[in-house]
Amino acid sequence: MSKTVTMRIENTLYEKLKEHAKSENRTLSNFIETATLKYIEQIELVDEYEMREILSNTDLLERLKRGSSDAKNKKGRFV
């Protein structure tokens, strides 16, 4: 179910948002929602470069495996 949100923004930002929404043939509300979802998607996902870096870090991978094993065995203190 959709929710109504009221927010206060500076007039210059409002005009920019309105302009971009119009250029994409969207309502202001839809533009803000879409832009917010894109932002959240970008910050929540790991890009290819970050994933390569994670997978090449053998110490990190070993600690993650150990932590996963400890969690399965209910070993240690969980915060």
VEXLOLO-886168 format. One record per atom (N, C-alpha, C, O): x, y, z; residue in one letter; atom name; residue number from 1. Coordinates in nm, 3 decimals. Layout:
REM residues N
+---------+---------+---------+------+------+-----+
|       x |       y |       z | rest | atom |  nr |
+---------+---------+---------+------+------+-----+
|       X |       Y |       Z |    a |   CA | NUM |
...
+---------+---------+---------+------+------+-----+
***
This chain:
REM residues 79
+---------+---------+---------+------+------+-----+
|       x |       y |       z | rest | atom |  nr |
+---------+---------+---------+------+------+-----+
|   0.084 |  -0.118 |   0.000 |    m |    N |   1 |
|   0.000 |   0.000 |   0.000 |    m |   CA |   1 |
|   0.089 |   0.125 |   0.000 |    m |    C |   1 |
|   0.186 |   0.133 |   0.075 |    m |    O |   1 |
|   0.055 |   0.219 |  -0.082 |    s |    N |   2 |
|   0.133 |   0.342 |  -0.092 |    s |   CA |   2 |
|   0.113 |   0.429 |   0.031 |    s |    C |   2 |
|   0.008 |   0.427 |   0.095 |    s |    O |   2 |
|   0.216 |   0.504 |   0.064 |    k |    N |   3 |
|   0.212 |   0.598 |   0.177 |    k |   CA |   3 |
|   0.239 |   0.739 |   0.124 |    k |    C |   3 |
|   0.311 |   0.757 |   0.026 |    k |    O |   3 |
|   0.182 |   0.836 |   0.189 |    t |    N |   4 |
|   0.206 |   0.975 |   0.156 |    t |   CA |   4 |
|   0.313 |   1.028 |   0.250 |    t |    C |   4 |
|   0.307 |   1.009 |   0.371 |    t |    O |   4 |
|   0.413 |   1.095 |   0.191 |    v |    N |   5 |
|   0.523 |   1.151 |   0.269 |    v |   CA |   5 |
|   0.530 |   1.300 |   0.241 |    v |    C |   5 |
|   0.526 |   1.343 |   0.125 |    v |    O |   5 |
|   0.540 |   1.378 |   0.346 |    t |    N |   6 |
|   0.557 |   1.522 |   0.331 |    t |   CA |   6 |
|   0.700 |   1.556 |   0.369 |    t |    C |   6 |
|   0.750 |   1.511 |   0.472 |    t |    O |   6 |
|   0.766 |   1.637 |   0.286 |    m |    N |   7 |
|   0.903 |   1.676 |   0.317 |    m |   CA |   7 |
|   0.926 |   1.820 |   0.277 |    m |    C |   7 |
|   0.858 |   1.873 |   0.188 |    m |    O |   7 |
|   1.020 |   1.881 |   0.342 |    r |    N |   8 |
|   1.052 |   2.021 |   0.314 |    r |   CA |   8 |
|   1.188 |   2.023 |   0.245 |    r |    C |   8 |
|   1.285 |   1.968 |   0.295 |    r |    O |   8 |
|   1.193 |   2.088 |   0.127 |    i |    N |   9 |
|   1.319 |   2.102 |   0.054 |    i |   CA |   9 |
|   1.334 |   2.246 |   0.006 |    i |    C |   9 |
|   1.236 |   2.320 |  -0.006 |    i |    O |   9 |
|   1.456 |   2.283 |  -0.020 |    e |    N |  10 |
|   1.484 |   2.417 |  -0.070 |    e |   CA |  10 |
|   1.422 |   2.435 |  -0.209 |    e |    C |  10 |
|   1.410 |   2.339 |  -0.285 |    e |    O |  10 |
|   1.383 |   2.556 |  -0.240 |    n |    N |  11 |
|   1.318 |   2.585 |  -0.367 |    n |   CA |  11 |
|   1.407 |   2.548 |  -0.487 |    n |    C |  11 |
|   1.357 |   2.499 |  -0.588 |    n |    O |  11 |
|   1.538 |   2.571 |  -0.475 |    t |    N |  12 |
|   1.627 |   2.539 |  -0.587 |    t |   CA |  12 |
|   1.629 |   2.388 |  -0.615 |    t |    C |  12 |
|   1.629 |   2.347 |  -0.731 |    t |    O |  12 |
|   1.630 |   2.308 |  -0.510 |    l |    N |  13 |
|   1.625 |   2.163 |  -0.528 |    l |   CA |  13 |
|   1.491 |   2.121 |  -0.588 |    l |    C |  13 |
|   1.486 |   2.037 |  -0.677 |    l |    O |  13 |
|   1.384 |   2.180 |  -0.539 |    y |    N |  14 |
|   1.250 |   2.150 |  -0.592 |    y |   CA |  14 |
|   1.246 |   2.176 |  -0.742 |    y |    C |  14 |
|   1.195 |   2.094 |  -0.818 |    y |    O |  14 |
|   1.299 |   2.289 |  -0.784 |    e |    N |  15 |
|   1.297 |   2.324 |  -0.926 |    e |   CA |  15 |
|   1.380 |   2.226 |  -1.008 |    e |    C |  15 |
|   1.341 |   2.189 |  -1.119 |    e |    O |  15 |
|   1.495 |   2.185 |  -0.954 |    k |    N |  16 |
|   1.579 |   2.086 |  -1.024 |    k |   CA |  16 |
|   1.507 |   1.953 |  -1.039 |    k |    C |  16 |
|   1.507 |   1.893 |  -1.146 |    k |    O |  16 |
|   1.447 |   1.909 |  -0.930 |    l |    N |  17 |
|   1.374 |   1.782 |  -0.934 |    l |   CA |  17 |
|   1.259 |   1.788 |  -1.035 |    l |    C |  17 |
|   1.238 |   1.695 |  -1.113 |    l |    O |  17 |
|   1.186 |   1.898 |  -1.032 |    k |    N |  18 |
|   1.075 |   1.917 |  -1.123 |    k |   CA |  18 |
|   1.122 |   1.916 |  -1.269 |    k |    C |  18 |
|   1.059 |   1.856 |  -1.356 |    k |    O |  18 |
|   1.234 |   1.982 |  -1.294 |    e |    N |  19 |
|   1.290 |   1.988 |  -1.429 |    e |   CA |  19 |
|   1.331 |   1.850 |  -1.479 |    e |    C |  19 |
|   1.302 |   1.813 |  -1.592 |    e |    O |  19 |
|   1.399 |   1.774 |  -1.393 |    h |    N |  20 |
|   1.442 |   1.639 |  -1.432 |    h |   CA |  20 |
|   1.322 |   1.546 |  -1.451 |    h |    C |  20 |
|   1.321 |   1.464 |  -1.543 |    h |    O |  20 |
|   1.224 |   1.558 |  -1.366 |    a |    N |  21 |
|   1.103 |   1.476 |  -1.380 |    a |   CA |  21 |
|   1.036 |   1.505 |  -1.513 |    a |    C |  21 |
|   0.994 |   1.413 |  -1.584 |    a |    O |  21 |
|   1.026 |   1.631 |  -1.547 |    k |    N |  22 |
|   0.963 |   1.671 |  -1.673 |    k |   CA |  22 |
|   1.041 |   1.617 |  -1.792 |    k |    C |  22 |
|   0.982 |   1.568 |  -1.889 |    k |    O |  22 |
|   1.174 |   1.625 |  -1.785 |    s |    N |  23 |
|   1.257 |   1.577 |  -1.896 |    s |   CA |  23 |
|   1.244 |   1.426 |  -1.917 |    s |    C |  23 |
|   1.267 |   1.376 |  -2.027 |    s |    O |  23 |
|   1.207 |   1.353 |  -1.811 |    e |    N |  24 |
|   1.187 |   1.208 |  -1.821 |    e |   CA |  24 |
|   1.039 |   1.171 |  -1.834 |    e |    C |  24 |
|   1.002 |   1.054 |  -1.828 |    e |    O |  24 |
|   0.956 |   1.274 |  -1.851 |    n |    N |  25 |
|   0.811 |   1.255 |  -1.866 |    n |   CA |  25 |
|   0.753 |   1.176 |  -1.747 |    n |    C |  25 |
|   0.674 |   1.084 |  -1.765 |    n |    O |  25 |
|   0.794 |   1.214 |  -1.627 |    r |    N |  26 |
|   0.747 |   1.150 |  -1.503 |    r |   CA |  26 |
|   0.683 |   1.255 |  -1.415 |    r |    C |  26 |
|   0.705 |   1.375 |  -1.430 |    r |    O |  26 |
|   0.603 |   1.207 |  -1.323 |    t |    N |  27 |
|   0.554 |   1.297 |  -1.219 |    t |   CA |  27 |
|   0.669 |   1.323 |  -1.123 |    t |    C |  27 |
|   0.764 |   1.245 |  -1.118 |    t |    O |  27 |
|   0.660 |   1.430 |  -1.049 |    l |    N |  28 |
|   0.764 |   1.461 |  -0.951 |    l |   CA |  28 |
|   0.776 |   1.347 |  -0.849 |    l |    C |  28 |
|   0.886 |   1.305 |  -0.815 |    l |    O |  28 |
|   0.663 |   1.299 |  -0.803 |    s |    N |  29 |
|   0.661 |   1.191 |  -0.705 |    s |   CA |  29 |
|   0.729 |   1.065 |  -0.761 |    s |    C |  29 |
|   0.810 |   1.003 |  -0.692 |    s |    O |  29 |
|   0.697 |   1.029 |  -0.885 |    n |    N |  30 |
|   0.757 |   0.911 |  -0.946 |    n |   CA |  30 |
|   0.906 |   0.929 |  -0.967 |    n |    C |  30 |
|   0.984 |   0.836 |  -0.947 |    n |    O |  30 |
|   0.947 |   1.049 |  -1.007 |    f |    N |  31 |
|   1.089 |   1.076 |  -1.027 |    f |   CA |  31 |
|   1.166 |   1.058 |  -0.896 |    f |    C |  31 |
|   1.271 |   0.994 |  -0.894 |    f |    O |  31 |
|   1.115 |   1.116 |  -0.787 |    i |    N |  32 |
|   1.182 |   1.106 |  -0.657 |    i |   CA |  32 |
|   1.187 |   0.960 |  -0.612 |    i |    C |  32 |
|   1.289 |   0.914 |  -0.561 |    i |    O |  32 |
|   1.078 |   0.887 |  -0.630 |    e |    N |  33 |
|   1.074 |   0.746 |  -0.590 |    e |   CA |  33 |
|   1.176 |   0.665 |  -0.670 |    e |    C |  33 |
|   1.251 |   0.586 |  -0.613 |    e |    O |  33 |
|   1.179 |   0.685 |  -0.801 |    t |    N |  34 |
|   1.272 |   0.611 |  -0.887 |    t |   CA |  34 |
|   1.417 |   0.645 |  -0.855 |    t |    C |  34 |
|   1.501 |   0.556 |  -0.845 |    t |    O |  34 |
|   1.446 |   0.772 |  -0.837 |    a |    N |  35 |
|   1.582 |   0.815 |  -0.804 |    a |   CA |  35 |
|   1.626 |   0.757 |  -0.670 |    a |    C |  35 |
|   1.741 |   0.714 |  -0.654 |    a |    O |  35 |
|   1.536 |   0.755 |  -0.575 |    t |    N |  36 |
|   1.568 |   0.699 |  -0.443 |    t |   CA |  36 |
|   1.595 |   0.550 |  -0.452 |    t |    C |  36 |
|   1.689 |   0.500 |  -0.391 |    t |    O |  36 |
|   1.512 |   0.478 |  -0.527 |    l |    N |  37 |
|   1.533 |   0.334 |  -0.543 |    l |   CA |  37 |
|   1.666 |   0.304 |  -0.612 |    l |    C |  37 |
|   1.735 |   0.210 |  -0.574 |    l |    O |  37 |
|   1.701 |   0.383 |  -0.713 |    k |    N |  38 |
|   1.830 |   0.365 |  -0.781 |    k |   CA |  38 |
|   1.946 |   0.388 |  -0.685 |    k |    C |  38 |
|   2.043 |   0.313 |  -0.685 |    k |    O |  38 |
|   1.934 |   0.491 |  -0.602 |    y |    N |  39 |
|   2.039 |   0.521 |  -0.504 |    y |   CA |  39 |
|   2.055 |   0.405 |  -0.405 |    y |    C |  39 |
|   2.166 |   0.361 |  -0.377 |    y |    O |  39 |
|   1.943 |   0.357 |  -0.354 |    i |    N |  40 |
|   1.948 |   0.247 |  -0.257 |    i |   CA |  40 |
|   2.009 |   0.123 |  -0.321 |    i |    C |  40 |
|   2.090 |   0.054 |  -0.259 |    i |    O |  40 |
|   1.971 |   0.094 |  -0.444 |    e |    N |  41 |
|   2.026 |  -0.021 |  -0.515 |    e |   CA |  41 |
|   2.178 |  -0.009 |  -0.529 |    e |    C |  41 |
|   2.250 |  -0.107 |  -0.511 |    e |    O |  41 |
|   2.225 |   0.110 |  -0.561 |    q |    N |  42 |
|   2.369 |   0.131 |  -0.577 |    q |   CA |  42 |
|   2.446 |   0.112 |  -0.448 |    q |    C |  42 |
|   2.555 |   0.054 |  -0.449 |    q |    O |  42 |
|   2.393 |   0.161 |  -0.336 |    i |    N |  43 |
|   2.469 |   0.152 |  -0.212 |    i |   CA |  43 |
|   2.457 |   0.016 |  -0.145 |    i |    C |  43 |
|   2.540 |  -0.020 |  -0.062 |    i |    O |  43 |
|   2.351 |  -0.061 |  -0.179 |    e |    N |  44 |
|   2.333 |  -0.191 |  -0.114 |    e |   CA |  44 |
|   2.406 |  -0.303 |  -0.186 |    e |    C |  44 |
|   2.437 |  -0.405 |  -0.124 |    e |    O |  44 |
|   2.433 |  -0.288 |  -0.313 |    l |    N |  45 |
|   2.496 |  -0.394 |  -0.390 |    l |   CA |  45 |
|   2.646 |  -0.371 |  -0.402 |    l |    C |  45 |
|   2.694 |  -0.258 |  -0.400 |    l |    O |  45 |
|   2.716 |  -0.480 |  -0.415 |    v |    N |  46 |
|   2.861 |  -0.474 |  -0.433 |    v |   CA |  46 |
|   2.888 |  -0.478 |  -0.583 |    v |    C |  46 |
|   2.835 |  -0.564 |  -0.653 |    v |    O |  46 |
|   2.970 |  -0.386 |  -0.632 |    d |    N |  47 |
|   3.001 |  -0.389 |  -0.776 |    d |   CA |  47 |
|   3.108 |  -0.493 |  -0.804 |    d |    C |  47 |
|   3.165 |  -0.552 |  -0.712 |    d |    O |  47 |
|   3.137 |  -0.517 |  -0.933 |    e |    N |  48 |
|   3.231 |  -0.621 |  -0.975 |    e |   CA |  48 |
|   3.371 |  -0.599 |  -0.915 |    e |    C |  48 |
|   3.436 |  -0.694 |  -0.873 |    e |    O |  48 |
|   3.416 |  -0.474 |  -0.913 |    y |    N |  49 |
|   3.549 |  -0.444 |  -0.859 |    y |   CA |  49 |
|   3.557 |  -0.482 |  -0.711 |    y |    C |  49 |
|   3.653 |  -0.545 |  -0.667 |    y |    O |  49 |
|   3.453 |  -0.441 |  -0.634 |    e |    N |  50 |
|   3.452 |  -0.472 |  -0.491 |    e |   CA |  50 |
|   3.447 |  -0.622 |  -0.467 |    e |    C |  50 |
|   3.513 |  -0.674 |  -0.377 |    e |    O |  50 |
|   3.367 |  -0.694 |  -0.549 |    m |    N |  51 |
|   3.356 |  -0.839 |  -0.532 |    m |   CA |  51 |
|   3.489 |  -0.908 |  -0.561 |    m |    C |  51 |
|   3.528 |  -1.001 |  -0.489 |    m |    O |  51 |
|   3.560 |  -0.864 |  -0.664 |    r |    N |  52 |
|   3.692 |  -0.921 |  -0.694 |    r |   CA |  52 |
|   3.788 |  -0.899 |  -0.577 |    r |    C |  52 |
|   3.866 |  -0.986 |  -0.540 |    r |    O |  52 |
|   3.780 |  -0.779 |  -0.521 |    e |    N |  53 |
|   3.866 |  -0.746 |  -0.408 |    e |   CA |  53 |
|   3.833 |  -0.834 |  -0.287 |    e |    C |  53 |
|   3.924 |  -0.883 |  -0.219 |    e |    O |  53 |
|   3.706 |  -0.855 |  -0.260 |    i |    N |  54 |
|   3.664 |  -0.940 |  -0.149 |    i |   CA |  54 |
|   3.711 |  -1.083 |  -0.171 |    i |    C |  54 |
|   3.769 |  -1.145 |  -0.081 |    i |    O |  54 |
|   3.687 |  -1.136 |  -0.292 |    l |    N |  55 |
|   3.722 |  -1.275 |  -0.321 |    l |   CA |  55 |
|   3.873 |  -1.299 |  -0.324 |    l |    C |  55 |
|   3.918 |  -1.412 |  -0.305 |    l |    O |  55 |
|   3.952 |  -1.195 |  -0.346 |    s |    N |  56 |
|   4.097 |  -1.212 |  -0.348 |    s |   CA |  56 |
|   4.158 |  -1.197 |  -0.208 |    s |    C |  56 |
|   4.278 |  -1.222 |  -0.191 |    s |    O |  56 |
|   4.079 |  -1.158 |  -0.110 |    n |    N |  57 |
|   4.128 |  -1.139 |   0.026 |    n |   CA |  57 |
|   4.112 |  -1.270 |   0.103 |    n |    C |  57 |
|   4.007 |  -1.294 |   0.163 |    n |    O |  57 |
|   4.215 |  -1.354 |   0.100 |    t |    N |  58 |
|   4.205 |  -1.487 |   0.161 |    t |   CA |  58 |
|   4.184 |  -1.482 |   0.312 |    t |    C |  58 |
|   4.114 |  -1.565 |   0.369 |    t |    O |  58 |
|   4.245 |  -1.384 |   0.377 |    d |    N |  59 |
|   4.227 |  -1.370 |   0.522 |    d |   CA |  59 |
|   4.081 |  -1.340 |   0.555 |    d |    C |  59 |
|   4.024 |  -1.399 |   0.647 |    d |    O |  59 |
|   4.021 |  -1.249 |   0.481 |    l |    N |  60 |
|   3.881 |  -1.214 |   0.503 |    l |   CA |  60 |
|   3.792 |  -1.335 |   0.478 |    l |    C |  60 |
|   3.702 |  -1.364 |   0.558 |    l |    O |  60 |
|   3.815 |  -1.406 |   0.369 |    l |    N |  61 |
|   3.733 |  -1.523 |   0.337 |    l |   CA |  61 |
|   3.743 |  -1.629 |   0.446 |    l |    C |  61 |
|   3.643 |  -1.692 |   0.482 |    l |    O |  61 |
|   3.863 |  -1.650 |   0.498 |    e |    N |  62 |
|   3.882 |  -1.749 |   0.605 |    e |   CA |  62 |
|   3.806 |  -1.707 |   0.730 |    e |    C |  62 |
|   3.741 |  -1.790 |   0.795 |    e |    O |  62 |
|   3.814 |  -1.579 |   0.765 |    r |    N |  63 |
|   3.742 |  -1.531 |   0.884 |    r |   CA |  63 |
|   3.591 |  -1.541 |   0.865 |    r |    C |  63 |
|   3.519 |  -1.571 |   0.960 |    r |    O |  63 |
|   3.542 |  -1.515 |   0.743 |    l |    N |  64 |
|   3.399 |  -1.529 |   0.716 |    l |   CA |  64 |
|   3.353 |  -1.674 |   0.729 |    l |    C |  64 |
|   3.247 |  -1.702 |   0.784 |    l |    O |  64 |
|   3.435 |  -1.767 |   0.677 |    k |    N |  65 |
|   3.402 |  -1.910 |   0.689 |    k |   CA |  65 |
|   3.399 |  -1.953 |   0.836 |    k |    C |  65 |
|   3.309 |  -2.024 |   0.879 |    k |    O |  65 |
|   3.499 |  -1.907 |   0.911 |    r |    N |  66 |
|   3.506 |  -1.940 |   1.054 |    r |   CA |  66 |
|   3.385 |  -1.883 |   1.128 |    r |    C |  66 |
|   3.325 |  -1.951 |   1.212 |    r |    O |  66 |
|   3.350 |  -1.760 |   1.096 |    g |    N |  67 |
|   3.235 |  -1.696 |   1.160 |    g |   CA |  67 |
|   3.106 |  -1.768 |   1.126 |    g |    C |  67 |
|   3.019 |  -1.784 |   1.212 |    g |    O |  67 |
|   3.092 |  -1.810 |   1.002 |    s |    N |  68 |
|   2.973 |  -1.884 |   0.961 |    s |   CA |  68 |
|   2.965 |  -2.017 |   1.033 |    s |    C |  68 |
|   2.858 |  -2.059 |   1.078 |    s |    O |  68 |
|   3.077 |  -2.083 |   1.043 |    s |    N |  69 |
|   3.083 |  -2.211 |   1.115 |    s |   CA |  69 |
|   3.049 |  -2.191 |   1.263 |    s |    C |  69 |
|   2.973 |  -2.269 |   1.321 |    s |    O |  69 |
|   3.106 |  -2.088 |   1.324 |    d |    N |  70 |
|   3.077 |  -2.059 |   1.465 |    d |   CA |  70 |
|   2.928 |  -2.031 |   1.485 |    d |    C |  70 |
|   2.869 |  -2.075 |   1.584 |    d |    O |  70 |
|   2.868 |  -1.959 |   1.393 |    a |    N |  71 |
|   2.727 |  -1.927 |   1.404 |    a |   CA |  71 |
|   2.642 |  -2.053 |   1.395 |    a |    C |  71 |
|   2.547 |  -2.070 |   1.471 |    a |    O |  71 |
|   2.676 |  -2.142 |   1.301 |    k |    N |  72 |
|   2.603 |  -2.269 |   1.287 |    k |   CA |  72 |
|   2.612 |  -2.350 |   1.415 |    k |    C |  72 |
|   2.515 |  -2.413 |   1.457 |    k |    O |  72 |
|   2.730 |  -2.350 |   1.476 |    n |    N |  73 |
|   2.753 |  -2.429 |   1.599 |    n |   CA |  73 |
|   2.716 |  -2.355 |   1.725 |    n |    C |  73 |
|   2.743 |  -2.403 |   1.835 |    n |    O |  73 |
|   2.655 |  -2.237 |   1.709 |    k |    N |  74 |
|   2.614 |  -2.152 |   1.822 |    k |   CA |  74 |
|   2.731 |  -2.127 |   1.917 |    k |    C |  74 |
|   2.716 |  -2.127 |   2.039 |    k |    O |  74 |
|   2.846 |  -2.106 |   1.857 |    k |    N |  75 |
|   2.967 |  -2.080 |   1.932 |    k |   CA |  75 |
|   2.996 |  -1.930 |   1.935 |    k |    C |  75 |
|   2.983 |  -1.863 |   1.832 |    k |    O |  75 |
|   3.034 |  -1.878 |   2.047 |    g |    N |  76 |
|   3.069 |  -1.738 |   2.058 |    g |   CA |  76 |
|   2.951 |  -1.654 |   2.104 |    g |    C |  76 |
|   2.844 |  -1.706 |   2.135 |    g |    O |  76 |
|   2.974 |  -1.525 |   2.107 |    r |    N |  77 |
|   2.872 |  -1.430 |   2.152 |    r |   CA |  77 |
|   2.826 |  -1.348 |   2.032 |    r |    C |  77 |
|   2.909 |  -1.290 |   1.961 |    r |    O |  77 |
|   2.698 |  -1.342 |   2.010 |    f |    N |  78 |
|   2.644 |  -1.269 |   1.897 |    f |   CA |  78 |
|   2.585 |  -1.138 |   1.944 |    f |    C |  78 |
|   2.512 |  -1.133 |   2.044 |    f |    O |  78 |
|   2.617 |  -1.033 |   1.874 |    v |    N |  79 |
|   2.573 |  -0.901 |   1.913 |    v |   CA |  79 |
|   2.474 |  -0.848 |   1.812 |    v |    C |  79 |
|   2.425 |  -0.736 |   1.827 |    v |    O |  79 |
+---------+---------+---------+------+------+-----+
***
